[in-house]
């Protein structure tokens, strides 16, 4: 399927499949951001545990914080 030149390709945060806003089967809002999914099952898995699928951005040269036991 051909995409329009201005159509952005986005990655489903659960399975990694590339989708666009037009081809996505489902979407969800989390922390004021919209995420797009290839299937309802991916959306449901994301909404059950968003932290499992979102990786915090880390600046180069900055060590990650150690979690306290």
CHARMM-style PDB file with segment names, atoms N, HN, CA, C and O in Angstrom:
ATOM      1  N   UNK     1       0.851  -1.178   0.000  1.00  0.00      PROA
ATOM      2  CA  UNK     1       0.000   0.000   0.000  1.00  0.00      PROA
ATOM      3  C   UNK     1       0.893   1.235   0.000  1.00  0.00      PROA
ATOM      4  O   UNK     1       1.830   1.322   0.794  1.00  0.00      PROA
ATOM      5  N   UNK     2       0.612   2.186  -0.879  1.00  0.00      PROA
ATOM      6  HN  UNK     2      -0.149   2.116  -1.523  1.00  0.00      PROA
ATOM      7  CA  UNK     2       1.388   3.413  -0.941  1.00  0.00      PROA
ATOM      8  C   UNK     2       0.837   4.430   0.038  1.00  0.00      PROA
ATOM      9  O   UNK     2      -0.375   4.558   0.213  1.00  0.00      PROA
ATOM     10  N   UNK     3       1.760   5.158   0.682  1.00  0.00      PROA
ATOM     11  HN  UNK     3       2.745   5.053   0.540  1.00  0.00      PROA
ATOM     12  CA  UNK     3       1.376   6.200   1.629  1.00  0.00      PROA
ATOM     13  C   UNK     3       1.541   7.554   0.958  1.00  0.00      PROA
ATOM     14  O   UNK     3       2.354   7.721   0.049  1.00  0.00      PROA
ATOM     15  N   UNK     4       0.763   8.503   1.418  1.00  0.00      PROA
ATOM     16  HN  UNK     4       0.103   8.367   2.157  1.00  0.00      PROA
ATOM     17  CA  UNK     4       0.924   9.871   0.948  1.00  0.00      PROA
ATOM     18  C   UNK     4       2.277  10.373   1.451  1.00  0.00      PROA
ATOM     19  O   UNK     4       2.716   9.961   2.525  1.00  0.00      PROA
ATOM     20  N   UNK     5       2.950  11.252   0.702  1.00  0.00      PROA
ATOM     21  HN  UNK     5       2.594  11.586  -0.171  1.00  0.00      PROA
ATOM     22  CA  UNK     5       4.272  11.732   1.107  1.00  0.00      PROA
ATOM     23  C   UNK     5       4.298  12.409   2.471  1.00  0.00      PROA
ATOM     24  O   UNK     5       5.311  12.343   3.167  1.00  0.00      PROA
ATOM     25  N   UNK     6       3.204  13.060   2.870  1.00  0.00      PROA
ATOM     26  HN  UNK     6       2.381  13.114   2.304  1.00  0.00      PROA
ATOM     27  CA  UNK     6       3.192  13.767   4.149  1.00  0.00      PROA
ATOM     28  C   UNK     6       2.682  12.890   5.295  1.00  0.00      PROA
ATOM     29  O   UNK     6       2.583  13.350   6.432  1.00  0.00      PROA
ATOM     30  N   UNK     7       2.362  11.646   5.001  1.00  0.00      PROA
ATOM     31  HN  UNK     7       2.442  11.272   4.077  1.00  0.00      PROA
ATOM     32  CA  UNK     7       1.843  10.744   6.030  1.00  0.00      PROA
ATOM     33  C   UNK     7       3.001  10.136   6.818  1.00  0.00      PROA
ATOM     34  O   UNK     7       3.879   9.494   6.241  1.00  0.00      PROA
ATOM     35  N   UNK     8       3.002  10.337   8.121  1.00  0.00      PROA
ATOM     36  HN  UNK     8       2.288  10.858   8.589  1.00  0.00      PROA
ATOM     37  CA  UNK     8       4.078   9.801   8.963  1.00  0.00      PROA
ATOM     38  C   UNK     8       3.850   8.344   9.285  1.00  0.00      PROA
ATOM     39  O   UNK     8       2.721   7.911   9.515  1.00  0.00      PROA
ATOM     40  N   UNK     9       4.938   7.589   9.300  1.00  0.00      PROA
ATOM     41  HN  UNK     9       5.856   7.941   9.113  1.00  0.00      PROA
ATOM     42  CA  UNK     9       4.880   6.199   9.720  1.00  0.00      PROA
ATOM     43  C   UNK     9       5.258   6.164  11.191  1.00  0.00      PROA
ATOM     44  O   UNK     9       6.263   6.747  11.598  1.00  0.00      PROA
ATOM     45  N   UNK    10       4.450   5.480  11.979  1.00  0.00      PROA
ATOM     46  HN  UNK    10       3.634   5.007  11.648  1.00  0.00      PROA
ATOM     47  CA  UNK    10       4.651   5.392  13.421  1.00  0.00      PROA
ATOM     48  C   UNK    10       4.816   3.931  13.806  1.00  0.00      PROA
ATOM     49  O   UNK    10       4.347   3.038  13.100  1.00  0.00      PROA
ATOM     50  N   UNK    11       5.485   3.692  14.927  1.00  0.00      PROA
ATOM     51  HN  UNK    11       5.866   4.418  15.500  1.00  0.00      PROA
ATOM     52  CA  UNK    11       5.705   2.321  15.376  1.00  0.00      PROA
ATOM     53  C   UNK    11       4.719   1.965  16.485  1.00  0.00      PROA
ATOM     54  O   UNK    11       4.583   2.698  17.465  1.00  0.00      PROA
ATOM     55  N   UNK    12       4.039   0.845  16.324  1.00  0.00      PROA
ATOM     56  HN  UNK    12       4.150   0.249  15.528  1.00  0.00      PROA
ATOM     57  CA  UNK    12       3.170   0.307  17.370  1.00  0.00      PROA
ATOM     58  C   UNK    12       4.081   0.002  18.558  1.00  0.00      PROA
ATOM     59  O   UNK    12       5.010  -0.795  18.420  1.00  0.00      PROA
ATOM     60  N   UNK    13       3.841   0.619  19.731  1.00  0.00      PROA
ATOM     61  HN  UNK    13       3.087   1.266  19.843  1.00  0.00      PROA
ATOM     62  CA  UNK    13       4.755   0.429  20.862  1.00  0.00      PROA
ATOM     63  C   UNK    13       4.752  -0.990  21.438  1.00  0.00      PROA
ATOM     64  O   UNK    13       5.665  -1.349  22.182  1.00  0.00      PROA
ATOM     65  N   UNK    14       3.763  -1.786  21.112  1.00  0.00      PROA
ATOM     66  HN  UNK    14       3.022  -1.494  20.507  1.00  0.00      PROA
ATOM     67  CA  UNK    14       3.679  -3.142  21.670  1.00  0.00      PROA
ATOM     68  C   UNK    14       4.434  -4.138  20.793  1.00  0.00      PROA
ATOM     69  O   UNK    14       5.315  -4.847  21.279  1.00  0.00      PROA
ATOM     70  N   UNK    15       4.095  -4.197  19.508  1.00  0.00      PROA
ATOM     71  HN  UNK    15       3.379  -3.621  19.113  1.00  0.00      PROA
ATOM     72  CA  UNK    15       4.689  -5.215  18.636  1.00  0.00      PROA
ATOM     73  C   UNK    15       5.756  -4.672  17.697  1.00  0.00      PROA
ATOM     74  O   UNK    15       6.503  -5.444  17.095  1.00  0.00      PROA
ATOM     75  N   UNK    16       5.834  -3.340  17.566  1.00  0.00      PROA
ATOM     76  HN  UNK    16       5.227  -2.713  18.055  1.00  0.00      PROA
ATOM     77  CA  UNK    16       6.845  -2.737  16.714  1.00  0.00      PROA
ATOM     78  C   UNK    16       6.449  -2.589  15.251  1.00  0.00      PROA
ATOM     79  O   UNK    16       7.239  -2.096  14.446  1.00  0.00      PROA
ATOM     80  N   UNK    17       5.249  -3.005  14.899  1.00  0.00      PROA
ATOM     81  HN  UNK    17       4.607  -3.405  15.553  1.00  0.00      PROA
ATOM     82  CA  UNK    17       4.801  -2.888  13.508  1.00  0.00      PROA
ATOM     83  C   UNK    17       4.658  -1.422  13.126  1.00  0.00      PROA
ATOM     84  O   UNK    17       4.248  -0.598  13.944  1.00  0.00      PROA
ATOM     85  N   UNK    18       4.999  -1.097  11.878  1.00  0.00      PROA
ATOM     86  HN  UNK    18       5.333  -1.766  11.213  1.00  0.00      PROA
ATOM     87  CA  UNK    18       4.854   0.270  11.400  1.00  0.00      PROA
ATOM     88  C   UNK    18       3.429   0.499  10.918  1.00  0.00      PROA
ATOM     89  O   UNK    18       2.900  -0.266  10.112  1.00  0.00      PROA
ATOM     90  N   UNK    19       2.818   1.564  11.425  1.00  0.00      PROA
ATOM     91  HN  UNK    19       3.248   2.185  12.080  1.00  0.00      PROA
ATOM     92  CA  UNK    19       1.460   1.938  11.051  1.00  0.00      PROA
ATOM     93  C   UNK    19       1.427   3.442  10.813  1.00  0.00      PROA
ATOM     94  O   UNK    19       2.373   4.152  11.154  1.00  0.00      PROA
ATOM     95  N   UNK    20       0.356   3.916  10.237  1.00  0.00      PROA
ATOM     96  HN  UNK    20      -0.413   3.339   9.959  1.00  0.00      PROA
ATOM     97  CA  UNK    20       0.140   5.355  10.108  1.00  0.00      PROA
ATOM     98  C   UNK    20      -1.177   5.669  10.801  1.00  0.00      PROA
ATOM     99  O   UNK    20      -1.907   4.767  11.212  1.00  0.00      PROA
ATOM    100  N   UNK    21      -1.466   6.931  10.921  1.00  0.00      PROA
ATOM    101  HN  UNK    21      -0.874   7.664  10.587  1.00  0.00      PROA
ATOM    102  CA  UNK    21      -2.749   7.293  11.523  1.00  0.00      PROA
ATOM    103  C   UNK    21      -3.914   6.761  10.703  1.00  0.00      PROA
ATOM    104  O   UNK    21      -4.983   6.483  11.245  1.00  0.00      PROA
ATOM    105  N   UNK    22      -3.711   6.621   9.408  1.00  0.00      PROA
ATOM    106  HN  UNK    22      -2.842   6.847   8.968  1.00  0.00      PROA
ATOM    107  CA  UNK    22      -4.776   6.125   8.524  1.00  0.00      PROA
ATOM    108  C   UNK    22      -4.902   4.606   8.552  1.00  0.00      PROA
ATOM    109  O   UNK    22      -6.005   4.080   8.407  1.00  0.00      PROA
ATOM    110  N   UNK    23      -3.791   3.891   8.737  1.00  0.00      PROA
ATOM    111  HN  UNK    23      -2.895   4.318   8.855  1.00  0.00      PROA
ATOM    112  CA  UNK    23      -3.833   2.428   8.698  1.00  0.00      PROA
ATOM    113  C   UNK    23      -3.971   1.801  10.077  1.00  0.00      PROA
ATOM    114  O   UNK    23      -4.221   0.600  10.182  1.00  0.00      PROA
ATOM    115  N   UNK    24      -3.814   2.586  11.132  1.00  0.00      PROA
ATOM    116  HN  UNK    24      -3.611   3.562  11.047  1.00  0.00      PROA
ATOM    117  CA  UNK    24      -3.912   2.046  12.490  1.00  0.00      PROA
ATOM    118  C   UNK    24      -5.323   1.531  12.757  1.00  0.00      PROA
ATOM    119  O   UNK    24      -6.309   2.167  12.385  1.00  0.00      PROA
ATOM    120  N   UNK    25      -5.407   0.378  13.404  1.00  0.00      PROA
ATOM    121  HN  UNK    25      -4.606  -0.139  13.706  1.00  0.00      PROA
ATOM    122  CA  UNK    25      -6.694  -0.214  13.757  1.00  0.00      PROA
ATOM    123  C   UNK    25      -7.238   0.432  15.028  1.00  0.00      PROA
ATOM    124  O   UNK    25      -8.451   0.551  15.202  1.00  0.00      PROA
ATOM    125  N   UNK    26      -6.335   0.849  15.913  1.00  0.00      PROA
ATOM    126  HN  UNK    26      -5.350   0.753  15.772  1.00  0.00      PROA
ATOM    127  CA  UNK    26      -6.758   1.424  17.196  1.00  0.00      PROA
ATOM    128  C   UNK    26      -5.767   2.497  17.613  1.00  0.00      PROA
ATOM    129  O   UNK    26      -4.632   2.533  17.137  1.00  0.00      PROA
ATOM    130  N   UNK    27      -6.211   3.369  18.509  1.00  0.00      PROA
ATOM    131  HN  UNK    27      -7.133   3.340  18.895  1.00  0.00      PROA
ATOM    132  CA  UNK    27      -5.315   4.356  19.107  1.00  0.00      PROA
ATOM    133  C   UNK    27      -5.714   4.550  20.561  1.00  0.00      PROA
ATOM    134  O   UNK    27      -6.803   4.160  20.981  1.00  0.00      PROA
ATOM    135  N   UNK    28      -4.814   5.158  21.319  1.00  0.00      PROA
ATOM    136  HN  UNK    28      -3.929   5.475  20.977  1.00  0.00      PROA
ATOM    137  CA  UNK    28      -5.077   5.396  22.740  1.00  0.00      PROA
ATOM    138  C   UNK    28      -4.301   6.626  23.186  1.00  0.00      PROA
ATOM    139  O   UNK    28      -3.224   6.921  22.667  1.00  0.00      PROA
ATOM    140  N   UNK    29      -4.859   7.330  24.148  1.00  0.00      PROA
ATOM    141  HN  UNK    29      -5.734   7.090  24.570  1.00  0.00      PROA
ATOM    142  CA  UNK    29      -4.204   8.488  24.744  1.00  0.00      PROA
ATOM    143  C   UNK    29      -3.544   8.053  26.043  1.00  0.00      PROA
ATOM    144  O   UNK    29      -4.146   7.346  26.851  1.00  0.00      PROA
ATOM    145  N   UNK    30      -2.301   8.480  26.237  1.00  0.00      PROA
ATOM    146  HN  UNK    30      -1.812   9.054  25.580  1.00  0.00      PROA
ATOM    147  CA  UNK    30      -1.612   8.227  27.497  1.00  0.00      PROA
ATOM    148  C   UNK    30      -0.675   9.389  27.747  1.00  0.00      PROA
ATOM    149  O   UNK    30       0.158   9.708  26.900  1.00  0.00      PROA
ATOM    150  N   UNK    31      -0.802  10.022  28.894  1.00  0.00      PROA
ATOM    151  HN  UNK    31      -1.479   9.762  29.582  1.00  0.00      PROA
ATOM    152  CA  UNK    31       0.003  11.182  29.279  1.00  0.00      PROA
ATOM    153  C   UNK    31       0.041  12.224  28.161  1.00  0.00      PROA
ATOM    154  O   UNK    31       1.111  12.682  27.760  1.00  0.00      PROA
ATOM    155  N   UNK    32      -1.128  12.585  27.670  1.00  0.00      PROA
ATOM    156  HN  UNK    32      -1.997  12.212  27.996  1.00  0.00      PROA
ATOM    157  CA  UNK    32      -1.339  13.630  26.660  1.00  0.00      PROA
ATOM    158  C   UNK    32      -0.667  13.331  25.326  1.00  0.00      PROA
ATOM    159  O   UNK    32      -0.382  14.253  24.561  1.00  0.00      PROA
ATOM    160  N   UNK    33      -0.410  12.056  25.033  1.00  0.00      PROA
ATOM    161  HN  UNK    33      -0.642  11.307  25.654  1.00  0.00      PROA
ATOM    162  CA  UNK    33       0.160  11.668  23.749  1.00  0.00      PROA
ATOM    163  C   UNK    33      -0.706  10.563  23.149  1.00  0.00      PROA
ATOM    164  O   UNK    33      -1.217   9.704  23.869  1.00  0.00      PROA
ATOM    165  N   UNK    34      -0.865  10.592  21.836  1.00  0.00      PROA
ATOM    166  HN  UNK    34      -0.451  11.290  21.252  1.00  0.00      PROA
ATOM    167  CA  UNK    34      -1.653   9.567  21.152  1.00  0.00      PROA
ATOM    168  C   UNK    34      -0.719   8.498  20.602  1.00  0.00      PROA
ATOM    169  O   UNK    34       0.266   8.805  19.929  1.00  0.00      PROA
ATOM    170  N   UNK    35      -1.034   7.257  20.891  1.00  0.00      PROA
ATOM    171  HN  UNK    35      -1.834   7.008  21.438  1.00  0.00      PROA
ATOM    172  CA  UNK    35      -0.287   6.104  20.393  1.00  0.00      PROA
ATOM    173  C   UNK    35      -1.187   5.345  19.431  1.00  0.00      PROA
ATOM    174  O   UNK    35      -2.394   5.241  19.651  1.00  0.00      PROA
ATOM    175  N   UNK    36      -0.600   4.814  18.365  1.00  0.00      PROA
ATOM    176  HN  UNK    36       0.381   4.897  18.186  1.00  0.00      PROA
ATOM    177  CA  UNK    36      -1.345   4.107  17.330  1.00  0.00      PROA
ATOM    178  C   UNK    36      -0.934   2.640  17.303  1.00  0.00      PROA
ATOM    179  O   UNK    36       0.232   2.305  17.512  1.00  0.00      PROA
ATOM    180  N   UNK    37      -1.919   1.763  17.039  1.00  0.00      PROA
ATOM    181  HN  UNK    37      -2.866   2.035  16.869  1.00  0.00      PROA
ATOM    182  CA  UNK    37      -1.709   0.322  17.138  1.00  0.00      PROA
ATOM    183  C   UNK    37      -2.213  -0.405  15.896  1.00  0.00      PROA
ATOM    184  O   UNK    37      -3.142   0.039  15.222  1.00  0.00      PROA
ATOM    185  N   UNK    38      -1.563  -1.549  15.613  1.00  0.00      PROA
ATOM    186  HN  UNK    38      -0.808  -1.910  16.160  1.00  0.00      PROA
ATOM    187  CA  UNK    38      -1.950  -2.360  14.458  1.00  0.00      PROA
ATOM    188  C   UNK    38      -3.180  -3.213  14.772  1.00  0.00      PROA
ATOM    189  O   UNK    38      -3.872  -3.659  13.856  1.00  0.00      PROA
ATOM    190  N   UNK    39      -3.456  -3.440  16.045  1.00  0.00      PROA
ATOM    191  HN  UNK    39      -2.894  -3.078  16.789  1.00  0.00      PROA
ATOM    192  CA  UNK    39      -4.576  -4.301  16.438  1.00  0.00      PROA
ATOM    193  C   UNK    39      -5.116  -3.870  17.802  1.00  0.00      PROA
ATOM    194  O   UNK    39      -4.410  -3.248  18.595  1.00  0.00      PROA
ATOM    195  N   UNK    40      -6.359  -4.208  18.055  1.00  0.00      PROA
ATOM    196  HN  UNK    40      -6.933  -4.714  17.411  1.00  0.00      PROA
ATOM    197  CA  UNK    40      -6.974  -3.886  19.355  1.00  0.00      PROA
ATOM    198  C   UNK    40      -6.247  -4.600  20.490  1.00  0.00      PROA
ATOM    199  O   UNK    40      -6.147  -4.077  21.600  1.00  0.00      PROA
ATOM    200  N   UNK    41      -5.744  -5.792  20.205  1.00  0.00      PROA
ATOM    201  HN  UNK    41      -5.825  -6.217  19.304  1.00  0.00      PROA
ATOM    202  CA  UNK    41      -5.023  -6.546  21.240  1.00  0.00      PROA
ATOM    203  C   UNK    41      -3.770  -5.802  21.679  1.00  0.00      PROA
ATOM    204  O   UNK    41      -3.432  -5.800  22.863  1.00  0.00      PROA
ATOM    205  N   UNK    42      -3.077  -5.170  20.733  1.00  0.00      PROA
ATOM    206  HN  UNK    42      -3.352  -5.172  19.771  1.00  0.00      PROA
ATOM    207  CA  UNK    42      -1.896  -4.384  21.092  1.00  0.00      PROA
ATOM    208  C   UNK    42      -2.299  -3.184  21.945  1.00  0.00      PROA
ATOM    209  O   UNK    42      -1.632  -2.868  22.930  1.00  0.00      PROA
ATOM    210  N   UNK    43      -3.392  -2.513  21.568  1.00  0.00      PROA
ATOM    211  HN  UNK    43      -3.934  -2.770  20.768  1.00  0.00      PROA
ATOM    212  CA  UNK    43      -3.874  -1.378  22.364  1.00  0.00      PROA
ATOM    213  C   UNK    43      -4.243  -1.825  23.770  1.00  0.00      PROA
ATOM    214  O   UNK    43      -3.900  -1.151  24.741  1.00  0.00      PROA
ATOM    215  N   UNK    44      -4.938  -2.951  23.892  1.00  0.00      PROA
ATOM    216  HN  UNK    44      -5.216  -3.498  23.102  1.00  0.00      PROA
ATOM    217  CA  UNK    44      -5.355  -3.444  25.205  1.00  0.00      PROA
ATOM    218  C   UNK    44      -4.153  -3.805  26.068  1.00  0.00      PROA
ATOM    219  O   UNK    44      -4.144  -3.520  27.266  1.00  0.00      PROA
ATOM    220  N   UNK    45      -3.140  -4.428  25.471  1.00  0.00      PROA
ATOM    221  HN  UNK    45      -3.147  -4.659  24.498  1.00  0.00      PROA
ATOM    222  CA  UNK    45      -1.926  -4.777  26.214  1.00  0.00      PROA
ATOM    223  C   UNK    45      -1.218  -3.512  26.682  1.00  0.00      PROA
ATOM    224  O   UNK    45      -0.729  -3.456  27.810  1.00  0.00      PROA
ATOM    225  N   UNK    46      -1.161  -2.497  25.825  1.00  0.00      PROA
ATOM    226  HN  UNK    46      -1.558  -2.542  24.909  1.00  0.00      PROA
ATOM    227  CA  UNK    46      -0.529  -1.226  26.177  1.00  0.00      PROA
ATOM    228  C   UNK    46      -1.264  -0.557  27.330  1.00  0.00      PROA
ATOM    229  O   UNK    46      -0.636  -0.111  28.290  1.00  0.00      PROA
ATOM    230  N   UNK    47      -2.578  -0.485  27.243  1.00  0.00      PROA
ATOM    231  HN  UNK    47      -3.088  -0.848  26.463  1.00  0.00      PROA
ATOM    232  CA  UNK    47      -3.356   0.189  28.279  1.00  0.00      PROA
ATOM    233  C   UNK    47      -3.307  -0.546  29.611  1.00  0.00      PROA
ATOM    234  O   UNK    47      -3.459   0.076  30.662  1.00  0.00      PROA
ATOM    235  N   UNK    48      -3.098  -1.854  29.587  1.00  0.00      PROA
ATOM    236  HN  UNK    48      -2.974  -2.360  28.733  1.00  0.00      PROA
ATOM    237  CA  UNK    48      -2.990  -2.622  30.827  1.00  0.00      PROA
ATOM    238  C   UNK    48      -1.698  -2.300  31.572  1.00  0.00      PROA
ATOM    239  O   UNK    48      -1.666  -2.348  32.802  1.00  0.00      PROA
ATOM    240  N   UNK    49      -0.614  -1.968  30.829  1.00  0.00      PROA
ATOM    241  HN  UNK    49      -0.640  -1.929  29.830  1.00  0.00      PROA
ATOM    242  CA  UNK    49       0.675  -1.683  31.460  1.00  0.00      PROA
ATOM    243  C   UNK    49       1.531  -0.817  30.538  1.00  0.00      PROA
ATOM    244  O   UNK    49       2.479  -1.322  29.937  1.00  0.00      PROA
ATOM    245  N   UNK    50       1.219   0.484  30.411  1.00  0.00      PROA
ATOM    246  HN  UNK    50       0.449   0.894  30.900  1.00  0.00      PROA
ATOM    247  CA  UNK    50       1.958   1.351  29.492  1.00  0.00      PROA
ATOM    248  C   UNK    50       3.460   1.399  29.776  1.00  0.00      PROA
ATOM    249  O   UNK    50       4.259   1.461  28.841  1.00  0.00      PROA
ATOM    250  N   UNK    51       3.852   1.372  31.038  1.00  0.00      PROA
ATOM    251  HN  UNK    51       3.203   1.322  31.797  1.00  0.00      PROA
ATOM    252  CA  UNK    51       5.265   1.445  31.401  1.00  0.00      PROA
ATOM    253  C   UNK    51       6.093   0.307  30.844  1.00  0.00      PROA
ATOM    254  O   UNK    51       7.299   0.452  30.643  1.00  0.00      PROA
ATOM    255  N   UNK    52       5.464  -0.808  30.597  1.00  0.00      PROA
ATOM    256  HN  UNK    52       4.484  -0.926  30.761  1.00  0.00      PROA
ATOM    257  CA  UNK    52       6.161  -1.971  30.042  1.00  0.00      PROA
ATOM    258  C   UNK    52       6.608  -1.697  28.607  1.00  0.00      PROA
ATOM    259  O   UNK    52       7.603  -2.258  28.148  1.00  0.00      PROA
ATOM    260  N   UNK    53       5.879  -0.840  27.903  1.00  0.00      PROA
ATOM    261  HN  UNK    53       5.071  -0.385  28.276  1.00  0.00      PROA
ATOM    262  CA  UNK    53       6.140  -0.603  26.488  1.00  0.00      PROA
ATOM    263  C   UNK    53       6.784   0.739  26.181  1.00  0.00      PROA
ATOM    264  O   UNK    53       7.255   0.956  25.065  1.00  0.00      PROA
ATOM    265  N   UNK    54       6.813   1.638  27.149  1.00  0.00      PROA
ATOM    266  HN  UNK    54       6.432   1.462  28.056  1.00  0.00      PROA
ATOM    267  CA  UNK    54       7.429   2.944  26.937  1.00  0.00      PROA
ATOM    268  C   UNK    54       8.798   2.964  27.593  1.00  0.00      PROA
ATOM    269  O   UNK    54       8.956   2.616  28.763  1.00  0.00      PROA
ATOM    270  N   UNK    55       9.776   3.377  26.811  1.00  0.00      PROA
ATOM    271  HN  UNK    55       9.648   3.659  25.861  1.00  0.00      PROA
ATOM    272  CA  UNK    55      11.142   3.446  27.329  1.00  0.00      PROA
ATOM    273  C   UNK    55      11.513   4.915  27.478  1.00  0.00      PROA
ATOM    274  O   UNK    55      11.450   5.667  26.505  1.00  0.00      PROA
ATOM    275  N   UNK    56      11.897   5.333  28.670  1.00  0.00      PROA
ATOM    276  HN  UNK    56      11.948   4.722  29.460  1.00  0.00      PROA
ATOM    277  CA  UNK    56      12.223   6.744  28.871  1.00  0.00      PROA
ATOM    278  C   UNK    56      13.431   7.158  28.026  1.00  0.00      PROA
ATOM    279  O   UNK    56      14.388   6.398  27.882  1.00  0.00      PROA
ATOM    280  N   UNK    57      13.374   8.348  27.483  1.00  0.00      PROA
ATOM    281  HN  UNK    57      12.596   8.965  27.600  1.00  0.00      PROA
ATOM    282  CA  UNK    57      14.475   8.885  26.698  1.00  0.00      PROA
ATOM    283  C   UNK    57      15.629   9.222  27.636  1.00  0.00      PROA
ATOM    284  O   UNK    57      15.426   9.792  28.708  1.00  0.00      PROA
ATOM    285  N   UNK    58      16.822   8.868  27.225  1.00  0.00      PROA
ATOM    286  HN  UNK    58      16.986   8.405  26.354  1.00  0.00      PROA
ATOM    287  CA  UNK    58      17.995   9.135  28.040  1.00  0.00      PROA
ATOM    288  C   UNK    58      18.976   9.973  27.235  1.00  0.00      PROA
ATOM    289  O   UNK    58      19.270   9.662  26.081  1.00  0.00      PROA
ATOM    290  N   UNK    59      19.479  11.033  27.847  1.00  0.00      PROA
ATOM    291  HN  UNK    59      19.240  11.285  28.785  1.00  0.00      PROA
ATOM    292  CA  UNK    59      20.462  11.863  27.173  1.00  0.00      PROA
ATOM    293  C   UNK    59      21.801  11.148  27.157  1.00  0.00      PROA
ATOM    294  O   UNK    59      22.117  10.375  28.061  1.00  0.00      PROA
ATOM    295  N   UNK    60      22.572  11.409  26.136  1.00  0.00      PROA
ATOM    296  HN  UNK    60      22.315  12.037  25.401  1.00  0.00      PROA
ATOM    297  CA  UNK    60      23.897  10.811  26.042  1.00  0.00      PROA
ATOM    298  C   UNK    60      24.769  11.306  27.193  1.00  0.00      PROA
ATOM    299  O   UNK    60      24.784  12.497  27.501  1.00  0.00      PROA
ATOM    300  N   UNK    61      25.479  10.403  27.813  1.00  0.00      PROA
ATOM    301  HN  UNK    61      25.467   9.435  27.562  1.00  0.00      PROA
ATOM    302  CA  UNK    61      26.394  10.768  28.892  1.00  0.00      PROA
ATOM    303  C   UNK    61      25.739  10.864  30.254  1.00  0.00      PROA
ATOM    304  O   UNK    61      26.423  11.123  31.244  1.00  0.00      PROA
ATOM    305  N   UNK    62      24.434  10.663  30.330  1.00  0.00      PROA
ATOM    306  HN  UNK    62      23.879  10.453  29.525  1.00  0.00      PROA
ATOM    307  CA  UNK    62      23.739  10.734  31.613  1.00  0.00      PROA
ATOM    308  C   UNK    62      23.455   9.314  32.080  1.00  0.00      PROA
ATOM    309  O   UNK    62      22.812   8.539  31.373  1.00  0.00      PROA
ATOM    310  N   UNK    63      23.927   8.983  33.251  1.00  0.00      PROA
ATOM    311  HN  UNK    63      24.450   9.613  33.825  1.00  0.00      PROA
ATOM    312  CA  UNK    63      23.709   7.637  33.776  1.00  0.00      PROA
ATOM    313  C   UNK    63      22.269   7.489  34.254  1.00  0.00      PROA
ATOM    314  O   UNK    63      21.704   8.421  34.827  1.00  0.00      PROA
ATOM    315  N   UNK    64      21.671   6.315  34.018  1.00  0.00      PROA
ATOM    316  HN  UNK    64      22.130   5.558  33.552  1.00  0.00      PROA
ATOM    317  CA  UNK    64      20.306   6.099  34.508  1.00  0.00      PROA
ATOM    318  C   UNK    64      20.291   6.053  36.030  1.00  0.00      PROA
ATOM    319  O   UNK    64      21.258   5.634  36.666  1.00  0.00      PROA
ATOM    320  N   UNK    65      19.179   6.491  36.594  1.00  0.00      PROA
ATOM    321  HN  UNK    65      18.394   6.831  36.077  1.00  0.00      PROA
ATOM    322  CA  UNK    65      19.035   6.454  38.052  1.00  0.00      PROA
ATOM    323  C   UNK    65      18.896   5.007  38.519  1.00  0.00      PROA
ATOM    324  O   UNK    65      18.196   4.206  37.899  1.00  0.00      PROA
ATOM    325  N   UNK    66      19.560   4.689  39.602  1.00  0.00      PROA
ATOM    326  HN  UNK    66      20.129   5.339  40.106  1.00  0.00      PROA
ATOM    327  CA  UNK    66      19.439   3.349  40.169  1.00  0.00      PROA
ATOM    328  C   UNK    66      18.167   3.285  40.995  1.00  0.00      PROA
ATOM    329  O   UNK    66      17.844   4.198  41.755  1.00  0.00      PROA
ATOM    330  N   UNK    67      17.452   2.174  40.822  1.00  0.00      PROA
ATOM    331  HN  UNK    67      17.714   1.433  40.204  1.00  0.00      PROA
ATOM    332  CA  UNK    67      16.225   1.997  41.595  1.00  0.00      PROA
ATOM    333  C   UNK    67      16.587   1.555  43.007  1.00  0.00      PROA
ATOM    334  O   UNK    67      17.513   0.773  43.218  1.00  0.00      PROA
ATOM    335  N   UNK    68      15.843   2.067  43.948  1.00  0.00      PROA
ATOM    336  HN  UNK    68      15.090   2.702  43.777  1.00  0.00      PROA
ATOM    337  CA  UNK    68      16.062   1.695  45.344  1.00  0.00      PROA
ATOM    338  C   UNK    68      15.369   0.363  45.613  1.00  0.00      PROA
ATOM    339  O   UNK    68      14.244   0.156  45.159  1.00  0.00      PROA
ATOM    340  N   UNK    69      16.015  -0.538  46.337  1.00  0.00      PROA
ATOM    341  HN  UNK    69      16.929  -0.369  46.706  1.00  0.00      PROA
ATOM    342  CA  UNK    69      15.391  -1.855  46.620  1.00  0.00      PROA
ATOM    343  C   UNK    69      14.196  -1.745  47.526  1.00  0.00      PROA
ATOM    344  OT1 UNK    69      13.572  -2.756  47.851  1.00  0.00      PROA
TER     345      UNK     69
END
